Amino acid sequence: MLNTSYLGFEFAKVTNLSNFYKNNLPEMPKVRGLIDNIKIQFSLPQTCIDVYVAEGERVYKFVLLEPSV
């Protein structure tokens, strides 16, 4: 069964992606690549993608927003 323990985590919104990318965590190139692919696949501007990080964990959540609303 798939681990769903992340559902109970508290998430905080990333407000500055530039500083977030500079954390030098090993997964940061993959996170950045995922954000770039989301922009391309869904034709979204950066302002329509919210990134959240679990507090005290290295778990990321991406929220896609409709640009026309």
N, C-alpha and C positions, 0 to 999 in steps of 0.2 A: 504494500500500500504506500502511496505517495505521502511523504512527510508534509504536513500542513501546519507545523508549529509556527511558521511565520505569520499566520493569521492573527495571533495574539500580540504581535510586536507593535510598539508605538513608533510611528513614522514621523519624520520631520522633513519639511519641504526644503529642497536645495534652492537657495535664492541667488547664488552666484556660481554659474557653471564653470567659469574660468578658474576660480579658486578651487572648486571641487575637483577639476581635472588635475590640478597640481599636487594632489595628495600622494602621488606615487605609489598607490596601492597596486598590487599585481593585476587586479581585474579591471583597472581603469581603462586600458585600451579597448577592452571588450565592451565596457559600458558606453564609452564614447562611440564605438562602432555601431552599437545597437541604437543609440539615439540618431546617428546619421542614417541608418537604414530605415528607421521609423519615419523620418522626415521624407525620405525618397518614396517608400512604399505607400504612404498615406497622403503624400503631397501636402505636408503640413509645415508651416513655418515654426521656427524654434519657440516662438511665444505660445504655441498651442501644445507644447509637451512639458508637462510638469514632472520633475524627478523627485522622488522621496527616498530617504535613507532610514532604515530602522535604527533607532537609538541604541547604541552599544553593540550593534551587529553590522555585518557586511551584507545586508540584504537590501535590494533596490526595488522600487516600485515606480512604474511609469504610468502616468495618467494622460490620455490623449483627449484634447478638447476640440470641439467642432469650431472651425474658424469663422463660420458664418453667423454664429450666435452672438 
